[in-house]
């Protein structure tokens, strides 16, 4: 099992200089490789692989004007090329997000190390190639083979180290899907998540509650003269405010997903088109603030770590419009939170009804389009075949 651990590090002045140079060199090589690959295809219809670009990198470092590229480790530069190659691979597979050139002021500063990395938990320090031992905040320890170490810098000036560790353990076997241990989840804006068992997690609205203070800081920041020290001060204040909002939101989502994973064996969610929903300018800010993508991401990896089934149903299923009697209300609007069925007269709460319908759709195999792996027994084999068939329908 491969797990990721993230620690805050405290480099000294010399180490900060080395990391800043590494950030700049990796960004330069990324842009250089991207430009080289684009021109090679436009001029010669030639596709340069990551290996070809790494060979040209060796020649580039021998140039007299590019001697500064030898200051960081060669791994950082090669990993930057591989990241660019992975960006192209995602573009051709998903047909969106053409790789862009990295900016010094807008993009996240990071660099990767592979060989020569070690952790000393007793002295609370990390050995980084060419950088030496860096102090870090040791809040948890791990055992296993160290993979890639990524050092990044936030807009607030904090440095973090993320490490991938293979602990040698196998993923737990997932139980069979049963109705009494399955829960359906309907995500929304008014309520963050409504479960089919009646539990409701409220939307804490971290961004909305801090908008007034953000507006004041951004207004003061915009009035400062460019390249002045006062402008840098308020730029840092704005970044700290956004970081605070992000940390509060992420912590809340971790609490919600941990409770859901701990209390249920199987979880059913919708396959929402979040990118398409963000095109609605009336709801885009609220949808971005509630962070459904992060919620689904945490559910996915936690279900693998703790042996839970994660089921996805189609995004076109009428979860909010289908009454329990089987009647579909096609006239239902987004503003209708409570509606009455014309056939049976039942008064339905939109979110609660949707969560129950999502659970029912997930238990019916013909509605499945996604199921987390490692389902045990013949049931898992049969469900996996259904999943693959459903995936082909959406390709």
C-alpha positions as a Markdown table, in Angstrom:
| # | Residue | x | y | z |
|---|---|---|---|---|
| 1 | Unk | 0.0 | 0.0 | 0.0 |
| 2 | Unk | 1.4 | 3.4 | -1.0 |
| 3 | Unk | 0.5 | 6.3 | 1.3 |
| 4 | Unk | 1.4 | 9.9 | 1.3 |
| 5 | Unk | 2.7 | 11.9 | 4.3 |
| 6 | Unk | 3.0 | 15.7 | 4.4 |
| 7 | Unk | 5.2 | 17.6 | 6.9 |
| 8 | Unk | 6.0 | 21.2 | 7.4 |
| 9 | Unk | 9.8 | 21.9 | 7.1 |
| 10 | Unk | 11.9 | 24.7 | 8.5 |
| 11 | Unk | 14.9 | 25.3 | 6.2 |
| 12 | Unk | 17.7 | 27.7 | 7.2 |
| 13 | Unk | 18.8 | 30.6 | 5.1 |
| 14 | Unk | 21.2 | 28.6 | 2.9 |
| 15 | Unk | 18.7 | 25.9 | 2.4 |
| 16 | Unk | 16.0 | 28.4 | 1.4 |
| 17 | Unk | 18.4 | 29.8 | -1.2 |
| 18 | Unk | 19.0 | 26.3 | -2.6 |
| 19 | Unk | 15.3 | 25.5 | -2.7 |
| 20 | Unk | 14.4 | 28.8 | -4.4 |
| 21 | Unk | 17.0 | 28.0 | -7.1 |
| 22 | Unk | 15.6 | 24.5 | -7.5 |
| 23 | Unk | 12.1 | 26.0 | -7.9 |
| 24 | Unk | 13.3 | 28.4 | -10.5 |
| 25 | Unk | 15.4 | 25.8 | -12.5 |
| 26 | Unk | 12.5 | 23.2 | -12.5 |
| 27 | Unk | 10.1 | 25.9 | -13.8 |
| 28 | Unk | 12.6 | 27.0 | -16.5 |
| 29 | Unk | 13.1 | 23.4 | -17.6 |
| 30 | Unk | 9.4 | 22.8 | -17.7 |
| 31 | Unk | 8.8 | 25.8 | -20.0 |
| 32 | Unk | 11.9 | 24.9 | -22.1 |
| 33 | Unk | 10.7 | 21.3 | -22.6 |
| 34 | Unk | 7.1 | 22.4 | -23.4 |
| 35 | Unk | 8.3 | 25.0 | -25.9 |
| 36 | Unk | 10.7 | 22.5 | -27.5 |
| 37 | Unk | 7.9 | 19.8 | -27.8 |
| 38 | Unk | 5.4 | 22.3 | -29.3 |
| 39 | Unk | 7.9 | 23.6 | -31.9 |
| 40 | Unk | 9.0 | 20.1 | -32.8 |
| 41 | Unk | 5.5 | 19.1 | -33.6 |
| 42 | Unk | 4.6 | 22.3 | -35.5 |
| 43 | Unk | 7.7 | 22.4 | -37.6 |
| 44 | Unk | 8.5 | 18.7 | -38.2 |
| 45 | Unk | 5.4 | 16.8 | -37.0 |
| 46 | Unk | 7.7 | 15.1 | -34.5 |
| 47 | Unk | 6.7 | 14.0 | -31.0 |
| 48 | Unk | 9.5 | 14.3 | -28.5 |
| 49 | Unk | 9.3 | 11.8 | -25.6 |
| 50 | Unk | 10.5 | 12.5 | -22.0 |
| 51 | Unk | 13.7 | 10.4 | -22.8 |
| 52 | Unk | 14.5 | 12.5 | -25.8 |
| 53 | Unk | 14.1 | 15.7 | -23.8 |
| 54 | Unk | 16.3 | 14.4 | -21.0 |
| 55 | Unk | 19.0 | 13.7 | -23.5 |
| 56 | Unk | 18.8 | 17.3 | -24.8 |
| 57 | Unk | 18.8 | 18.5 | -21.2 |
| 58 | Unk | 22.3 | 17.1 | -20.8 |
| 59 | Unk | 23.5 | 19.1 | -23.8 |
| 60 | Unk | 21.7 | 22.2 | -22.5 |
| 61 | Unk | 23.6 | 22.0 | -19.1 |
| 62 | Unk | 26.9 | 22.1 | -21.0 |
| 63 | Unk | 26.1 | 25.5 | -22.5 |
| 64 | Unk | 28.2 | 28.2 | -21.0 |
| 65 | Unk | 25.2 | 30.5 | -20.4 |
| 66 | Unk | 23.3 | 27.7 | -18.6 |
| 67 | Unk | 25.8 | 26.7 | -16.0 |
| 68 | Unk | 23.4 | 27.6 | -13.2 |
| 69 | Unk | 21.3 | 24.6 | -14.2 |
| 70 | Unk | 23.9 | 22.4 | -12.5 |
| 71 | Unk | 23.2 | 23.9 | -9.0 |
| 72 | Unk | 20.0 | 21.9 | -8.2 |
| 73 | Unk | 20.0 | 18.1 | -8.5 |
| 74 | Unk | 19.6 | 16.5 | -11.9 |
| 75 | Unk | 16.6 | 14.6 | -10.6 |
| 76 | Unk | 14.6 | 17.8 | -10.1 |
| 77 | Unk | 15.1 | 18.8 | -13.7 |
| 78 | Unk | 14.3 | 15.3 | -15.1 |
| 79 | Unk | 11.2 | 15.1 | -12.9 |
| 80 | Unk | 10.0 | 18.4 | -14.3 |
| 81 | Unk | 10.3 | 17.0 | -17.8 |
| 82 | Unk | 8.3 | 13.9 | -16.8 |
| 83 | Unk | 5.6 | 16.2 | -15.3 |
| 84 | Unk | 5.3 | 18.0 | -18.6 |
| 85 | Unk | 5.1 | 14.7 | -20.4 |
| 86 | Unk | 2.4 | 13.5 | -18.0 |
| 87 | Unk | 0.5 | 16.7 | -18.6 |
| 88 | Unk | 0.4 | 15.9 | -22.3 |
| 89 | Unk | -0.7 | 12.4 | -21.6 |
| 90 | Unk | -3.6 | 13.6 | -19.6 |
| 91 | Unk | -4.5 | 16.1 | -22.3 |
| 92 | Unk | -4.7 | 13.4 | -25.0 |
| 93 | Unk | -6.6 | 11.0 | -22.8 |
| 94 | Unk | -9.2 | 13.4 | -21.3 |
| 95 | Unk | -9.3 | 15.9 | -24.3 |
| 96 | Unk | -9.0 | 18.9 | -22.1 |
| 97 | Unk | -6.4 | 21.1 | -20.3 |
| 98 | Unk | -3.6 | 21.7 | -22.8 |
| 99 | Unk | -0.3 | 22.1 | -20.9 |
| 100 | Unk | 0.5 | 25.8 | -20.1 |
| 101 | Unk | 3.7 | 27.6 | -19.5 |
| 102 | Unk | 4.4 | 28.1 | -15.8 |
| 103 | Unk | 4.6 | 31.6 | -14.3 |
| 104 | Unk | 6.9 | 32.7 | -11.6 |
| 105 | Unk | 4.2 | 34.6 | -9.7 |
| 106 | Unk | 1.1 | 32.4 | -10.2 |
| 107 | Unk | 2.1 | 28.8 | -10.2 |
| 108 | Unk | 3.0 | 26.7 | -7.2 |
| 109 | Unk | 6.7 | 26.3 | -6.5 |
| 110 | Unk | 7.8 | 22.7 | -6.1 |
| 111 | Unk | 10.6 | 20.3 | -6.9 |
| 112 | Unk | 10.9 | 16.5 | -6.6 |
| 113 | Unk | 13.7 | 14.3 | -5.1 |
| 114 | Unk | 14.0 | 10.5 | -5.4 |
| 115 | Unk | 17.4 | 9.2 | -4.5 |
| 116 | Unk | 19.4 | 10.0 | -1.3 |
| 117 | Unk | 16.3 | 10.9 | 0.8 |
| 118 | Unk | 16.1 | 9.7 | 4.4 |
| 119 | Unk | 14.1 | 10.6 | 7.5 |
| 120 | Unk | 15.5 | 10.9 | 11.0 |
| 121 | Unk | 12.4 | 10.9 | 13.3 |
| 122 | Unk | 14.5 | 11.0 | 16.5 |
| 123 | Unk | 16.3 | 14.2 | 15.6 |
| 124 | Unk | 13.3 | 15.5 | 13.5 |
| 125 | Unk | 15.2 | 16.1 | 10.3 |
| 126 | Unk | 15.1 | 15.1 | 6.6 |
| 127 | Unk | 18.1 | 14.5 | 4.5 |
| 128 | Unk | 17.6 | 16.2 | 1.1 |
| 129 | Unk | 20.2 | 15.8 | -1.7 |
| 130 | Unk | 22.6 | 18.8 | -2.0 |
| 131 | Unk | 20.5 | 20.6 | 0.7 |
| 132 | Unk | 21.6 | 18.7 | 3.8 |
| 133 | Unk | 19.5 | 17.9 | 6.8 |
| 134 | Unk | 16.3 | 20.0 | 7.1 |
| 135 | Unk | 14.3 | 20.3 | 10.3 |
| 136 | Unk | 10.6 | 19.3 | 10.1 |
| 137 | Unk | 7.6 | 19.1 | 12.3 |
| 138 | Unk | 7.3 | 15.4 | 13.2 |
| 139 | Unk | 3.6 | 14.8 | 14.1 |
| 140 | Unk | 3.6 | 11.1 | 12.9 |
| 141 | Unk | 6.0 | 8.5 | 11.8 |
| 142 | Unk | 6.0 | 5.8 | 9.1 |
| 143 | Unk | 7.8 | 2.5 | 8.2 |
| 144 | Unk | 8.4 | 1.5 | 4.6 |
| 145 | Unk | 10.3 | 2.2 | 1.4 |
| 146 | Unk | 10.5 | 5.9 | 0.6 |
| 147 | Unk | 9.5 | 6.9 | -3.0 |
| 148 | Unk | 9.3 | 10.5 | -4.2 |
| 149 | Unk | 9.9 | 13.5 | -1.9 |
| 150 | Unk | 8.2 | 16.7 | -3.1 |
| 151 | Unk | 9.1 | 20.0 | -1.5 |
| 152 | Unk | 6.7 | 22.9 | -2.1 |
| 153 | Unk | 6.2 | 26.5 | -1.0 |
| 154 | Unk | 2.9 | 28.1 | -0.3 |
| 155 | Unk | 2.0 | 31.7 | -1.2 |
| 156 | Unk | 2.3 | 32.5 | 2.5 |
| 157 | Unk | 6.0 | 31.5 | 2.5 |
| 158 | Unk | 5.7 | 28.1 | 4.3 |
| 159 | Unk | 7.6 | 25.1 | 3.1 |
| 160 | Unk | 6.2 | 21.5 | 3.1 |
| 161 | Unk | 7.6 | 18.1 | 2.3 |
| 162 | Unk | 5.3 | 15.4 | 0.9 |
| 163 | Unk | 6.7 | 11.9 | 0.7 |
| 164 | Unk | 5.3 | 8.7 | -0.9 |
| 165 | Unk | 5.9 | 5.6 | 1.2 |
| 166 | Unk | 5.3 | 1.9 | 0.3 |
| 167 | Unk | 4.6 | 0.2 | 3.7 |
| 168 | Unk | 4.4 | -3.3 | 2.1 |
| 169 | Unk | 0.9 | -3.9 | 3.3 |
| 170 | Unk | -2.0 | -5.0 | 1.1 |
| 171 | Unk | -5.2 | -3.2 | 0.7 |
| 172 | Unk | -7.9 | -4.7 | 3.0 |
| 173 | Unk | -10.5 | -7.0 | 1.4 |
| 174 | Unk | -13.8 | -5.2 | 0.9 |
| 175 | Unk | -17.1 | -6.7 | 2.2 |
| 176 | Unk | -20.0 | -7.7 | 0.1 |
| 177 | Unk | -22.6 | -5.1 | -0.7 |
| 178 | Unk | -25.6 | -5.3 | 1.5 |
| 179 | Unk | -28.6 | -3.0 | 1.8 |
| 180 | Unk | -28.5 | -2.6 | 5.6 |
| 181 | Unk | -24.8 | -1.5 | 5.5 |
| 182 | Unk | -25.1 | 0.8 | 2.5 |
| 183 | Unk | -25.7 | 4.5 | 2.6 |
| 184 | Unk | -26.5 | 7.0 | -0.2 |
| 185 | Unk | -25.1 | 10.5 | -0.2 |
| 186 | Unk | -26.6 | 13.5 | -1.9 |
| 187 | Unk | -24.4 | 16.6 | -2.0 |
| 188 | Unk | -25.7 | 20.1 | -2.2 |
| 189 | Unk | -25.2 | 23.8 | -1.5 |
| 190 | Unk | -27.8 | 24.4 | 1.2 |
| 191 | Unk | -26.7 | 21.2 | 3.0 |
| 192 | Unk | -23.2 | 19.9 | 2.4 |
| 193 | Unk | -24.2 | 16.2 | 2.4 |
| 194 | Unk | -27.5 | 14.4 | 3.2 |
| 195 | Unk | -27.3 | 10.7 | 3.9 |
| 196 | Unk | -30.0 | 8.2 | 3.3 |
| 197 | Unk | -30.1 | 7.2 | 7.0 |
| 198 | Unk | -31.3 | 10.7 | 7.8 |
| 199 | Unk | -28.0 | 12.3 | 8.9 |
| 200 | Unk | -27.3 | 15.8 | 7.6 |
| 201 | Unk | -24.0 | 17.6 | 7.4 |
| 202 | Unk | -24.5 | 21.3 | 7.1 |
| 203 | Unk | -22.6 | 23.6 | 4.7 |
| 204 | Unk | -20.3 | 25.7 | 6.9 |
| 205 | Unk | -19.8 | 28.3 | 4.2 |
| 206 | Unk | -16.2 | 29.2 | 5.1 |
| 207 | Unk | -15.7 | 31.4 | 2.1 |
| 208 | Unk | -19.0 | 33.2 | 2.4 |
| 209 | Unk | -18.5 | 34.0 | 6.1 |
| 210 | Unk | -15.1 | 35.6 | 5.3 |
| 211 | Unk | -16.0 | 37.5 | 2.2 |
| 212 | Unk | -16.3 | 40.9 | 3.9 |
| 213 | Unk | -12.9 | 40.7 | 5.4 |
| 214 | Unk | -11.4 | 39.4 | 2.1 |
| 215 | Unk | -13.0 | 42.3 | 0.3 |
| 216 | Unk | -11.4 | 44.8 | 2.7 |
| 217 | Unk | -7.9 | 43.2 | 2.3 |
| 218 | Unk | -8.2 | 42.9 | -1.5 |
| 219 | Unk | -9.3 | 46.6 | -1.8 |
| 220 | Unk | -6.4 | 47.8 | 0.3 |
| 221 | Unk | -4.0 | 45.5 | -1.7 |
| 222 | Unk | -5.2 | 46.9 | -5.0 |
| 223 | Unk | -4.6 | 50.5 | -3.9 |
| 224 | Unk | -1.0 | 50.0 | -3.0 |
| 225 | Unk | 1.7 | 51.0 | -5.4 |
| 226 | Unk | 3.1 | 48.2 | -7.5 |
| 227 | Unk | 6.5 | 46.7 | -6.4 |
| 228 | Unk | 6.2 | 48.6 | -3.0 |
| 229 | Unk | 6.8 | 47.0 | 0.4 |
| 230 | Unk | 3.3 | 47.8 | 1.5 |
| 231 | Unk | 1.8 | 46.0 | -1.5 |
| 232 | Unk | 3.9 | 42.9 | -0.5 |
| 233 | Unk | 2.6 | 43.1 | 3.1 |
| 234 | Unk | -1.1 | 43.1 | 2.0 |
| 235 | Unk | -0.4 | 40.4 | -0.6 |
| 236 | Unk | 0.8 | 38.2 | 2.2 |
| 237 | Unk | -2.3 | 39.1 | 4.3 |
| 238 | Unk | -4.6 | 38.1 | 1.5 |
| 239 | Unk | -2.8 | 34.9 | 1.0 |
| 240 | Unk | -3.0 | 34.1 | 4.7 |
| 241 | Unk | -6.7 | 34.7 | 4.7 |
| 242 | Unk | -7.2 | 32.4 | 1.8 |
| 243 | Unk | -5.0 | 29.8 | 3.4 |
| 244 | Unk | -7.0 | 29.9 | 6.6 |
| 245 | Unk | -10.3 | 29.4 | 4.6 |
| 246 | Unk | -8.8 | 26.4 | 2.7 |
| 247 | Unk | -7.5 | 24.8 | 5.9 |
| 248 | Unk | -10.9 | 25.2 | 7.7 |
| 249 | Unk | -12.7 | 23.7 | 4.7 |
| 250 | Unk | -10.3 | 20.8 | 4.3 |
| 251 | Unk | -10.4 | 20.0 | 8.0 |
| 252 | Unk | -14.2 | 19.9 | 7.9 |
| 253 | Unk | -14.3 | 17.6 | 4.9 |
| 254 | Unk | -11.8 | 15.3 | 6.6 |
| 255 | Unk | -14.1 | 15.1 | 9.6 |
| 256 | Unk | -17.2 | 14.4 | 7.5 |
| 257 | Unk | -15.5 | 11.7 | 5.3 |
| 258 | Unk | -14.0 | 10.0 | 8.3 |
| 259 | Unk | -17.4 | 9.7 | 10.0 |
| 260 | Unk | -19.0 | 8.3 | 6.8 |
| 261 | Unk | -16.2 | 5.8 | 6.3 |
| 262 | Unk | -16.2 | 4.6 | 9.9 |
| 263 | Unk | -20.0 | 4.1 | 10.1 |
| 264 | Unk | -20.8 | 2.5 | 6.8 |
| 265 | Unk | -19.6 | -0.5 | 4.7 |
| 266 | Unk | -20.8 | 0.7 | 1.3 |
| 267 | Unk | -21.2 | 4.2 | 0.1 |
| 268 | Unk | -23.1 | 5.3 | -3.0 |
| 269 | Unk | -22.5 | 8.7 | -4.6 |
| 270 | Unk | -23.4 | 10.5 | -7.9 |
| 271 | Unk | -21.0 | 10.9 | -10.8 |
| 272 | Unk | -21.5 | 14.7 | -11.0 |
| 273 | Unk | -20.2 | 16.8 | -13.9 |
| 274 | Unk | -18.7 | 19.5 | -11.6 |
| 275 | Unk | -16.8 | 21.2 | -14.5 |
| 276 | Unk | -20.1 | 21.6 | -16.4 |
| 277 | Unk | -21.9 | 22.9 | -13.3 |
| 278 | Unk | -19.3 | 25.5 | -12.7 |
| 279 | Unk | -20.3 | 27.2 | -16.1 |
| 280 | Unk | -23.4 | 28.4 | -14.4 |
| 281 | Unk | -22.4 | 31.9 | -13.3 |
| 282 | Unk | -25.1 | 32.1 | -10.7 |
| 283 | Unk | -23.9 | 29.0 | -8.8 |
| 284 | Unk | -20.2 | 28.8 | -9.7 |
| 285 | Unk | -18.9 | 30.5 | -6.6 |
| 286 | Unk | -21.1 | 28.4 | -4.2 |
| 287 | Unk | -20.2 | 25.2 | -5.9 |
| 288 | Unk | -16.4 | 26.0 | -5.8 |
| 289 | Unk | -16.8 | 27.0 | -2.1 |
| 290 | Unk | -18.4 | 23.7 | -1.1 |
| 291 | Unk | -15.6 | 21.6 | -2.7 |
| 292 | Unk | -17.4 | 18.5 | -3.9 |
| 293 | Unk | -14.4 | 17.4 | -5.8 |
| 294 | Unk | -12.3 | 17.3 | -2.6 |
| 295 | Unk | -15.1 | 15.5 | -0.8 |
| 296 | Unk | -15.3 | 12.7 | -3.5 |
| 297 | Unk | -11.5 | 12.5 | -3.6 |
| 298 | Unk | -11.2 | 11.8 | 0.1 |
| 299 | Unk | -14.0 | 9.3 | 0.0 |
| 300 | Unk | -12.3 | 7.4 | -2.8 |
| 301 | Unk | -8.9 | 7.0 | -1.2 |
| 302 | Unk | -10.3 | 6.4 | 2.4 |
| 303 | Unk | -12.6 | 3.7 | 1.1 |
| 304 | Unk | -9.5 | 1.9 | -0.3 |
| 305 | Unk | -7.5 | 2.3 | 2.9 |
| 306 | Unk | -10.2 | 1.1 | 5.2 |
| 307 | Unk | -11.9 | -1.5 | 3.1 |
| 308 | Unk | -15.1 | 0.2 | 2.1 |
| 309 | Unk | -17.1 | -0.1 | -1.2 |
| 310 | Unk | -17.5 | 3.1 | -3.1 |
| 311 | Unk | -20.2 | 3.0 | -5.8 |
| 312 | Unk | -20.9 | 5.7 | -8.4 |
| 313 | Unk | -24.2 | 6.0 | -10.2 |
| 314 | Unk | -25.0 | 7.8 | -13.4 |
| 315 | Unk | -25.3 | 11.6 | -13.3 |
| 316 | Unk | -28.6 | 11.5 | -15.3 |
| 317 | Unk | -30.5 | 9.4 | -12.8 |
| 318 | Unk | -33.6 | 11.3 | -11.6 |
| 319 | Unk | -32.7 | 11.1 | -7.9 |
| 320 | Unk | -34.5 | 14.3 | -6.9 |
| 321 | Unk | -37.5 | 13.9 | -9.2 |
| 322 | Unk | -38.4 | 10.3 | -8.5 |
| 323 | Unk | -41.0 | 9.8 | -5.8 |
| 324 | Unk | -41.0 | 6.6 | -3.7 |
| 325 | Unk | -44.2 | 5.6 | -5.5 |
| 326 | Unk | -42.3 | 5.6 | -8.8 |
| 327 | Unk | -43.7 | 8.8 | -10.3 |
| 328 | Unk | -41.2 | 11.2 | -11.8 |
| 329 | Unk | -41.8 | 15.0 | -11.4 |
| 330 | Unk | -40.4 | 16.5 | -14.6 |
| 331 | Unk | -41.6 | 20.0 | -13.6 |
| 332 | Unk | -39.4 | 20.1 | -10.5 |
| 333 | Unk | -37.2 | 23.3 | -10.3 |
| 334 | Unk | -33.9 | 23.8 | -8.4 |
| 335 | Unk | -35.7 | 26.2 | -6.0 |
| 336 | Unk | -38.3 | 23.6 | -5.0 |
| 337 | Unk | -36.8 | 22.1 | -1.8 |
| 338 | Unk | -40.1 | 20.4 | -0.8 |
| 339 | Unk | -42.6 | 19.1 | -3.3 |
| 340 | Unk | -45.8 | 17.1 | -3.3 |
| 341 | Unk | -46.3 | 14.1 | -5.5 |
| 342 | Unk | -49.4 | 14.4 | -7.7 |
| 343 | Unk | -49.9 | 10.7 | -7.8 |
| 344 | Unk | -49.7 | 9.6 | -4.2 |
| 345 | Unk | -49.8 | 12.9 | -2.4 |
| 346 | Unk | -46.6 | 12.3 | -0.5 |
| 347 | Unk | -44.7 | 15.4 | 0.7 |
| 348 | Unk | -41.0 | 14.9 | -0.3 |
| 349 | Unk | -37.9 | 16.7 | 1.0 |
| 350 | Unk | -35.7 | 17.1 | -2.1 |
| 351 | Unk | -32.4 | 16.3 | -0.5 |
| 352 | Unk | -33.6 | 13.4 | 1.7 |
| 353 | Unk | -35.5 | 11.9 | -1.2 |
| 354 | Unk | -32.4 | 12.2 | -3.4 |
| 355 | Unk | -30.1 | 10.4 | -0.9 |
| 356 | Unk | -32.6 | 7.5 | -0.6 |
| 357 | Unk | -32.9 | 7.2 | -4.4 |
| 358 | Unk | -29.2 | 7.3 | -4.8 |
| 359 | Unk | -28.9 | 4.4 | -2.4 |
| 360 | Unk | -31.6 | 2.4 | -4.3 |
| 361 | Unk | -29.9 | 3.2 | -7.7 |
| 362 | Unk | -26.6 | 2.0 | -6.4 |
| 363 | Unk | -28.0 | -1.3 | -5.2 |
| 364 | Unk | -29.4 | -2.0 | -8.7 |
| 365 | Unk | -26.6 | -3.3 | -10.8 |
| 366 | Unk | -27.9 | -1.9 | -14.1 |
| 367 | Unk | -27.4 | 1.6 | -12.7 |
| 368 | Unk | -23.7 | 1.2 | -11.7 |
| 369 | Unk | -21.0 | 3.1 | -13.6 |
| 370 | Unk | -18.3 | 3.0 | -11.0 |
| 371 | Unk | -17.3 | 0.7 | -8.2 |
| 372 | Unk | -14.2 | 0.8 | -6.0 |
| 373 | Unk | -11.9 | -2.2 | -6.6 |
| 374 | Unk | -11.1 | -5.2 | -4.4 |
| 375 | Unk | -14.8 | -6.3 | -3.9 |
| 376 | Unk | -14.6 | -9.8 | -2.6 |
| 377 | Unk | -16.2 | -13.0 | -3.9 |
| 378 | Unk | -18.2 | -13.9 | -6.9 |
| 379 | Unk | -20.4 | -10.9 | -6.2 |
| 380 | Unk | -17.4 | -8.6 | -6.9 |
| 381 | Unk | -16.5 | -10.4 | -10.2 |
| 382 | Unk | -20.1 | -10.0 | -11.5 |
| 383 | Unk | -20.3 | -6.4 | -10.4 |
| 384 | Unk | -16.9 | -5.6 | -12.0 |
| 385 | Unk | -18.2 | -6.9 | -15.3 |
| 386 | Unk | -21.3 | -4.6 | -15.0 |
| 387 | Unk | -19.0 | -1.7 | -14.1 |
| 388 | Unk | -16.9 | -2.2 | -17.2 |
| 389 | Unk | -19.9 | -2.5 | -19.4 |
| 390 | Unk | -21.3 | 0.8 | -18.0 |
| 391 | Unk | -18.0 | 2.6 | -18.4 |
| 392 | Unk | -18.0 | 1.7 | -22.1 |
| 393 | Unk | -21.4 | 3.4 | -22.5 |
| 394 | Unk | -20.0 | 6.7 | -21.2 |
| 395 | Unk | -16.8 | 6.6 | -23.2 |
